[in-house]
Amino acid sequence: MRDSAGMITQPYHLYVERIAPEKNMARFYALAVQPTLFGEVSLVRAWGRIGTRGQQMVHLFDNESQAINLFLDVLREKRKRGYRPKAPVDIQRI
């Protein structure tokens, strides 16, 4: 799934929000599949209350398809919980 230069074939970035004023809830969740400096592929997950820095987790994979599978699994779970797309994710923010 990667080209000869070790680059990811297609960018995967997502930013979703879940806002429920009646519950005082304003959450964000961001996902991005990115290459590492060592030729691996990473899935960066960031989440928290909108307006805060939140938390971050990085998963490392040997190939892009593994990262994409987790990306899609997390996306499905967040959609079930009511998260919806808001705007393109700013990679520098993650």
Phi and psi in degrees as GROMACS dihedral restraints (atoms count N, CA, C in turn):
[ dihedral_restraints ]
;  ai    aj    ak    al  type     phi  dphi    fc
    3     4     5     6     1  -104.6    20    10
    4     5     6     7     1   151.7    20    10
    6     7     8     9     1   -79.8    20    10
    7     8     9    10     1  -178.6    20    10
    9    10    11    12     1   -65.4    20    10
   10    11    12    13     1   -22.6    20    10
   12    13    14    15     1   -84.0    20    10
   13    14    15    16     1    -1.7    20    10
   15    16    17    18     1    83.4    20    10
   16    17    18    19     1    14.7    20    10
   18    19    20    21     1   -86.9    20    10
   19    20    21    22     1   154.7    20    10
   21    22    23    24     1   -72.3    20    10
   22    23    24    25     1   137.0    20    10
   24    25    26    27     1   -70.1    20    10
   25    26    27    28     1   -30.4    20    10
   27    28    29    30     1  -148.6    20    10
   28    29    30    31     1   136.3    20    10
   30    31    32    33     1   -73.1    20    10
   31    32    33    34     1   140.9    20    10
   33    34    35    36     1  -125.5    20    10
   34    35    36    37     1   110.6    20    10
   36    37    38    39     1  -136.9    20    10
   37    38    39    40     1   139.6    20    10
   39    40    41    42     1  -147.9    20    10
   40    41    42    43     1   139.2    20    10
   42    43    44    45     1  -133.2    20    10
   43    44    45    46     1   121.5    20    10
   45    46    47    48     1  -128.5    20    10
   46    47    48    49     1   155.5    20    10
   48    49    50    51     1  -131.8    20    10
   49    50    51    52     1   154.1    20    10
   51    52    53    54     1  -131.7    20    10
   52    53    54    55     1   113.9    20    10
   54    55    56    57     1  -122.6    20    10
   55    56    57    58     1   125.4    20    10
   57    58    59    60     1  -139.6    20    10
   58    59    60    61     1    91.1    20    10
   60    61    62    63     1   -56.0    20    10
   61    62    63    64     1   -35.3    20    10
   63    64    65    66     1   -65.3    20    10
   64    65    66    67     1   -20.9    20    10
   66    67    68    69     1  -107.1    20    10
   67    68    69    70     1     6.5    20    10
   69    70    71    72     1    54.1    20    10
   70    71    72    73     1    42.3    20    10
   72    73    74    75     1  -111.0    20    10
   73    74    75    76     1   126.7    20    10
   75    76    77    78     1  -147.2    20    10
   76    77    78    79     1    90.5    20    10
   78    79    80    81     1  -115.4    20    10
   79    80    81    82     1   153.2    20    10
   81    82    83    84     1  -126.7    20    10
   82    83    84    85     1   158.9    20    10
   84    85    86    87     1  -146.8    20    10
   85    86    87    88     1   127.7    20    10
   87    88    89    90     1  -125.1    20    10
   88    89    90    91     1   141.1    20    10
   90    91    92    93     1  -131.4    20    10
   91    92    93    94     1   142.4    20    10
   93    94    95    96     1  -151.8    20    10
   94    95    96    97     1   131.2    20    10
   96    97    98    99     1   -94.1    20    10
   97    98    99   100     1   123.2    20    10
   99   100   101   102     1  -138.9    20    10
  100   101   102   103     1   151.8    20    10
  102   103   104   105     1   -77.9    20    10
  103   104   105   106     1   154.4    20    10
  105   106   107   108     1  -102.0    20    10
  106   107   108   109     1   171.4    20    10
  108   109   110   111     1   -69.9    20    10
  109   110   111   112     1   -15.4    20    10
  111   112   113   114     1  -104.2    20    10
  112   113   114   115     1    15.1    20    10
  114   115   116   117     1    84.7    20    10
  115   116   117   118     1     3.7    20    10
  117   118   119   120     1   -88.5    20    10
  118   119   120   121     1   176.1    20    10
  120   121   122   123     1  -116.5    20    10
  121   122   123   124     1   138.1    20    10
  123   124   125   126     1  -121.9    20    10
  124   125   126   127     1   150.6    20    10
  126   127   128   129     1  -113.2    20    10
  127   128   129   130     1   116.5    20    10
  129   130   131   132     1   -99.3    20    10
  130   131   132   133     1   125.4    20    10
  132   133   134   135     1  -115.9    20    10
  133   134   135   136     1   129.5    20    10
  135   136   137   138     1  -130.9    20    10
  136   137   138   139     1   140.3    20    10
  138   139   140   141     1  -154.1    20    10
  139   140   141   142     1   161.1    20    10
  141   142   143   144     1   159.3    20    10
  142   143   144   145     1  -168.0    20    10
  144   145   146   147     1   -79.3    20    10
  145   146   147   148     1   137.7    20    10
  147   148   149   150     1   -57.5    20    10
  148   149   150   151     1   133.1    20    10
  150   151   152   153     1    95.6    20    10
  151   152   153   154     1    -5.6    20    10
  153   154   155   156     1  -114.0    20    10
  154   155   156   157     1   168.6    20    10
  156   157   158   159     1   -73.0    20    10
  157   158   159   160     1   -32.8    20    10
  159   160   161   162     1    73.4    20    10
  160   161   162   163     1  -156.8    20    10
  162   163   164   165     1  -120.5    20    10
  163   164   165   166     1   167.4    20    10
  165   166   167   168     1  -144.9    20    10
  166   167   168   169     1   146.7    20    10
  168   169   170   171     1  -139.1    20    10
  169   170   171   172     1   139.9    20    10
  171   172   173   174     1  -120.8    20    10
  172   173   174   175     1   127.7    20    10
  174   175   176   177     1  -107.7    20    10
  175   176   177   178     1   134.7    20    10
  177   178   179   180     1  -107.1    20    10
  178   179   180   181     1   141.3    20    10
  180   181   182   183     1  -135.3    20    10
  181   182   183   184     1   156.4    20    10
  183   184   185   186     1   -79.0    20    10
  184   185   186   187     1   -26.7    20    10
  186   187   188   189     1  -142.8    20    10
  187   188   189   190     1   162.2    20    10
  189   190   191   192     1   -65.0    20    10
  190   191   192   193     1   -36.9    20    10
  192   193   194   195     1   -63.4    20    10
  193   194   195   196     1   -35.0    20    10
  195   196   197   198     1   -64.7    20    10
  196   197   198   199     1   -42.5    20    10
  198   199   200   201     1   -65.1    20    10
  199   200   201   202     1   -40.9    20    10
  201   202   203   204     1   -66.3    20    10
  202   203   204   205     1   -38.3    20    10
  204   205   206   207     1   -60.3    20    10
  205   206   207   208     1   -45.4    20    10
  207   208   209   210     1   -67.1    20    10
  208   209   210   211     1   -40.4    20    10
  210   211   212   213     1   -52.6    20    10
  211   212   213   214     1   -49.7    20    10
  213   214   215   216     1   -69.2    20    10
  214   215   216   217     1   -37.0    20    10
  216   217   218   219     1   -62.7    20    10
  217   218   219   220     1   -46.0    20    10
  219   220   221   222     1   -64.7    20    10
  220   221   222   223     1   -41.9    20    10
  222   223   224   225     1   -58.8    20    10
  223   224   225   226     1   -46.3    20    10
  225   226   227   228     1   -58.7    20    10
  226   227   228   229     1   -43.4    20    10
  228   229   230   231     1   -64.5    20    10
  229   230   231   232     1   -42.2    20    10
  231   232   233   234     1   -67.6    20    10
  232   233   234   235     1   -38.3    20    10
  234   235   236   237     1   -62.4    20    10
  235   236   237   238     1   -39.9    20    10
  237   238   239   240     1   -61.0    20    10
  238   239   240   241     1   -33.7    20    10
  240   241   242   243     1   -86.4    20    10
  241   242   243   244     1     2.7    20    10
  243   244   245   246     1    99.6    20    10
  244   245   246   247     1     6.7    20    10
  246   247   248   249     1   -74.6    20    10
  247   248   249   250     1   139.5    20    10
  249   250   251   252     1  -133.6    20    10
  250   251   252   253     1   149.8    20    10
  252   253   254   255     1   -60.5    20    10
  253   254   255   256     1   142.8    20    10
  255   256   257   258     1  -117.6    20    10
  256   257   258   259     1   -58.8    20    10
  258   259   260   261     1  -155.8    20    10
  259   260   261   262     1   162.7    20    10
  261   262   263   264     1   -58.5    20    10
  262   263   264   265     1   143.5    20    10
  264   265   266   267     1   -77.1    20    10
  265   266   267   268     1   140.3    20    10
  267   268   269   270     1   -91.4    20    10
  268   269   270   271     1   109.8    20    10
  270   271   272   273     1   -57.6    20    10
  271   272   273   274     1   -33.7    20    10
  273   274   275   276     1   -66.3    20    10
  274   275   276   277     1   -22.7    20    10
  276   277   278   279     1   -73.6    20    10
  277   278   279   280     1   -29.8    20    10
